[in-house]
Amino acid sequence: MGLKIFQVDAFTEKPFAGNPAGVCILPEPRDDAWMQNVAREMNLSETAFLQRRGDGFNLRWFTPAVEVDLCGHATLASAHTLWEQGVIGPEDRARFHTRSGLLTAQRQGEWIELDFPSLPDKRSKVPPGLPKALGTKPKYVGRSRFDYIVEVSSERTVRKLKPDFTRLSALPIRGLIVTAKATTEPYDFVSRFFAPRAGINEDPVTGSAHCVLGPFWRDRLGKNELLAYQASARGGVIRVRVGDKRVYIGGQAVTVLEAELRE
């Protein structure tokens, strides 16, 4: 029997929306080149690889091009798969040992809440060429551990953006979060995420970006609990709860494909 691999749509309650992730539960360690090849074959924004350890699972995330340090939607997809496949009990907390430390996930009815690090930004100078690459003038530019965050004038501007990905890929950072206060009910803010440098022109729904967006909008809206919409073509809904040093990211997930890897 081949090694099972799952495709899960994360941050959505229905198939063919949200952000698809590959999930592969490994019975034994595999080398980095093999995992990168599988991620390239899956050709999704991320493929997650899990291997059990005493108190949880080692978890690594690969785009088709590189390994990344933090990924929300593939962590959500991994937790969903562990519960759906009966690898852990329905009331168990999923524990993941990652490049970004210990991350956990807990079921809350039909939703899953991720416990992630808070990654607040600091105001930054506008990188040369950024306005031209985005096709709009930033209202605010900040920089977090991994990404730039850009606030623009309106939700409509966020939705209508058509970036120049060649120009964006020249920026020395993982990705670019573009956001605005929402005018569409019931959301508090909207965003999009671009990461051509990591091999993903636009990520459909980016959990890790909300480690930045949560503190950003808490400070501007005066709310610790927020409802967000990532306005990609697929779209996704994210609940965000902001703590002192952690951000709790909620989403739903659905499995759309189960297959076997033949080696």
C-alpha positions as CSV (number, residue, x, y, z in Angstrom):
1,M,0.0,0.0,0.0
2,G,1.3,3.5,-0.9
3,L,1.7,6.4,1.4
4,K,-1.6,8.3,1.8
5,I,-1.8,12.0,1.0
6,F,-4.8,14.3,1.5
7,Q,-5.9,17.6,0.0
8,V,-7.8,19.8,2.3
9,D,-9.4,23.1,1.7
10,A,-8.8,25.3,4.7
11,F,-10.6,28.4,6.0
12,T,-13.8,27.4,4.3
13,E,-16.9,25.3,5.0
14,K,-17.3,24.1,1.4
15,P,-15.1,22.4,-1.2
16,F,-13.3,24.3,-3.8
17,A,-12.9,27.5,-1.8
18,G,-10.5,28.6,0.9
19,N,-6.9,27.5,0.6
20,P,-6.0,24.0,-0.5
21,A,-3.1,22.2,1.4
22,G,-1.6,18.8,1.0
23,V,-1.2,16.7,4.2
24,C,1.0,13.7,4.4
25,I,1.4,11.7,7.7
26,L,4.8,10.0,7.6
27,P,5.4,6.7,9.4
28,E,9.2,7.4,9.4
29,P,11.5,10.3,8.6
30,R,12.0,11.4,4.9
31,D,14.7,13.6,3.6
32,D,14.2,17.2,2.6
33,A,14.6,16.6,-1.1
34,W,11.9,14.0,-1.1
35,M,9.5,16.3,0.7
36,Q,10.3,19.2,-1.6
37,N,9.7,17.0,-4.6
38,V,6.3,15.9,-3.3
39,A,5.3,19.5,-2.6
40,R,6.4,20.4,-6.2
41,E,4.3,17.5,-7.5
42,M,1.2,18.6,-5.4
43,N,1.7,22.1,-6.7
44,L,-0.3,23.7,-3.9
45,S,0.7,26.7,-1.9
46,E,1.8,24.4,0.9
47,T,2.1,20.7,1.6
48,A,2.5,19.7,5.2
49,F,4.4,16.7,6.4
50,L,3.8,15.2,9.9
51,Q,5.6,12.6,11.9
52,R,4.5,11.5,15.3
53,R,6.7,12.2,18.3
54,G,6.0,11.5,22.0
55,D,3.8,14.5,22.8
56,G,2.6,15.4,19.4
57,F,3.8,15.7,15.8
58,N,6.8,17.2,14.0
59,L,5.3,19.4,11.3
60,R,7.1,21.0,8.3
61,W,5.6,23.0,5.4
62,F,6.9,23.2,1.8
63,T,5.7,25.4,-1.0
64,P,6.5,24.0,-4.5
65,A,9.8,26.1,-4.3
66,V,10.9,26.3,-0.6
67,E,10.4,25.2,3.0
68,V,8.7,27.9,5.1
69,D,8.9,28.8,8.7
70,L,5.2,29.3,9.5
71,C,2.0,28.3,7.7
72,G,-1.5,28.7,9.0
73,H,-3.8,27.0,6.5
74,A,-1.6,23.8,6.2
75,T,-1.6,23.6,10.0
76,L,-5.4,23.9,10.1
77,A,-5.5,21.2,7.3
78,S,-3.1,19.0,9.3
79,A,-5.2,19.2,12.5
80,H,-8.4,18.5,10.5
81,T,-6.8,15.4,9.0
82,L,-5.6,14.1,12.3
83,W,-9.1,14.2,13.8
84,E,-10.9,13.1,10.6
85,Q,-8.6,10.0,10.2
86,G,-8.9,9.1,13.9
87,V,-5.1,9.6,14.5
88,I,-6.0,11.6,17.6
89,G,-9.2,11.7,19.6
90,P,-12.0,14.2,18.9
91,E,-11.4,16.0,22.2
92,D,-7.6,15.9,22.0
93,R,-5.6,19.0,21.3
94,A,-3.3,18.7,18.3
95,R,0.3,19.6,19.2
96,F,2.8,20.5,16.5
97,H,6.6,21.0,16.9
98,T,7.7,23.4,14.1
99,R,10.3,25.9,13.1
100,S,8.2,28.5,14.8
101,G,8.0,26.6,18.1
102,L,5.1,24.7,19.6
103,L,1.8,25.3,17.8
104,T,-1.5,23.8,18.9
105,A,-5.0,23.3,17.5
106,Q,-8.3,22.7,19.3
107,R,-11.7,21.8,17.9
108,Q,-14.5,24.2,18.7
109,G,-17.6,22.7,17.1
110,E,-17.3,22.9,13.4
111,W,-14.4,25.3,13.7
112,I,-10.7,24.7,14.6
113,E,-8.7,27.3,16.6
114,L,-5.0,27.6,16.1
115,D,-2.7,29.0,18.8
116,F,0.0,30.9,16.9
117,P,2.7,33.5,17.8
118,S,1.8,37.2,17.6
119,L,3.9,39.0,15.0
120,P,3.2,42.7,15.3
121,D,4.7,44.9,12.6
122,K,6.7,48.1,13.0
123,R,6.3,51.1,10.8
124,S,8.7,50.9,7.8
125,K,9.8,53.2,5.0
126,V,8.1,52.5,1.7
127,P,10.3,50.0,-0.2
128,P,11.5,51.5,-3.5
129,G,9.2,50.4,-6.3
130,L,6.4,49.1,-4.0
131,P,3.7,51.6,-5.1
132,K,4.4,50.9,-8.7
133,A,4.4,47.2,-8.2
134,L,1.0,47.3,-6.4
135,G,-0.5,49.9,-8.7
136,T,-1.7,52.0,-5.7
137,K,-0.4,54.4,-3.1
138,P,0.0,52.8,0.4
139,K,-1.7,54.5,3.3
140,Y,0.7,52.8,5.8
141,V,3.6,50.4,5.4
142,G,5.0,48.2,8.2
143,R,7.3,45.2,8.5
144,S,6.8,42.1,10.6
145,R,9.2,39.1,11.1
146,F,8.4,37.6,7.7
147,D,6.3,40.1,5.7
148,Y,5.5,43.7,4.8
149,I,2.0,44.9,5.6
150,V,0.4,47.6,3.5
151,E,-2.8,49.4,4.4
152,V,-4.6,50.9,1.5
153,S,-7.5,53.3,1.2
154,S,-10.5,50.9,0.9
155,E,-11.8,47.4,0.7
156,R,-12.5,48.1,-3.0
157,T,-8.8,48.9,-3.6
158,V,-7.8,45.6,-1.9
159,R,-10.2,43.6,-4.1
160,K,-9.2,45.3,-7.4
161,L,-5.4,45.1,-7.0
162,K,-3.5,43.6,-10.0
163,P,0.1,43.6,-8.8
164,D,3.2,43.3,-10.9
165,F,4.6,40.1,-9.5
166,T,8.0,40.5,-11.1
167,R,8.5,43.7,-9.2
168,L,7.1,42.3,-6.0
169,S,9.5,39.3,-6.2
170,A,12.5,41.7,-5.9
171,L,11.5,42.7,-2.4
172,P,13.7,41.0,0.2
173,I,11.0,39.5,2.3
174,R,8.7,36.4,2.3
175,G,5.5,38.2,1.2
176,L,3.2,41.2,1.2
177,I,0.0,41.6,3.1
178,V,-2.4,44.2,1.7
179,T,-5.3,45.2,3.9
180,A,-8.1,47.7,4.5
181,K,-11.0,48.1,6.9
182,A,-14.0,46.2,5.7
183,T,-17.2,47.8,4.4
184,T,-18.8,44.4,3.7
185,E,-20.8,43.0,6.6
186,P,-20.0,41.2,8.9
187,Y,-16.3,41.5,8.5
188,D,-13.9,43.8,10.4
189,F,-11.1,43.9,7.8
190,V,-10.2,42.3,4.4
191,S,-6.8,41.4,3.1
192,R,-4.8,39.7,0.3
193,F,-1.4,38.1,0.4
194,F,1.2,38.0,-2.3
195,A,4.5,35.9,-2.1
196,P,6.1,35.5,-5.6
197,R,9.5,35.2,-4.0
198,A,8.3,32.0,-2.3
199,G,6.8,30.7,-5.5
200,I,3.2,31.8,-4.8
201,N,2.0,34.8,-6.7
202,E,-1.2,35.0,-4.6
203,D,-2.0,32.8,-1.6
204,P,-5.8,32.2,-1.4
205,V,-6.1,32.4,2.4
206,T,-3.1,33.0,4.7
207,G,-3.4,32.0,8.3
208,S,0.1,33.2,9.3
209,A,-0.6,36.7,7.8
210,H,-3.3,37.1,10.5
211,C,-0.5,36.9,13.2
212,V,0.3,40.3,11.9
213,L,-3.2,41.5,10.9
214,G,-4.7,40.6,14.3
215,P,-2.5,43.0,16.3
216,F,-2.7,45.6,13.5
217,W,-6.5,45.8,13.5
218,R,-6.9,45.4,17.2
219,D,-4.9,48.6,17.7
220,R,-6.9,50.4,15.1
221,L,-10.4,49.1,15.9
222,G,-10.1,48.6,19.6
223,K,-11.3,45.0,19.4
224,N,-9.6,41.8,20.5
225,E,-12.0,39.5,18.5
226,L,-12.2,40.1,14.8
227,L,-13.8,38.5,11.8
228,A,-11.7,38.7,8.6
229,Y,-12.1,37.9,4.9
230,Q,-9.2,37.2,2.6
231,A,-10.4,38.5,-0.7
232,S,-8.7,36.2,-3.2
233,A,-10.5,34.5,-6.1
234,R,-11.3,31.5,-3.8
235,G,-11.9,33.6,-0.7
236,G,-11.8,32.5,3.0
237,V,-13.2,33.4,6.4
238,I,-10.9,33.7,9.4
239,R,-11.8,34.4,13.1
240,V,-9.0,36.2,14.9
241,R,-8.6,36.5,18.7
242,V,-5.7,38.6,19.9
243,G,-3.8,37.8,23.1
244,D,-0.7,39.4,24.7
245,K,1.8,37.3,22.8
246,R,-0.4,34.9,20.9
247,V,-2.9,35.1,18.1
248,Y,-5.8,32.6,18.0
249,I,-6.8,31.9,14.4
250,G,-10.1,30.1,13.7
251,G,-11.2,28.4,10.6
252,Q,-13.1,25.5,9.1
253,A,-11.8,22.8,6.7
254,V,-13.0,20.1,4.3
255,T,-11.2,17.2,2.7
256,V,-11.6,17.1,-1.0
257,L,-9.1,14.4,-2.1
258,E,-7.5,11.3,-0.7
259,A,-4.8,9.5,-2.7
260,E,-1.7,7.3,-2.5
261,L,1.8,8.3,-3.4
262,R,3.5,5.7,-5.6
263,E,7.3,5.8,-5.4
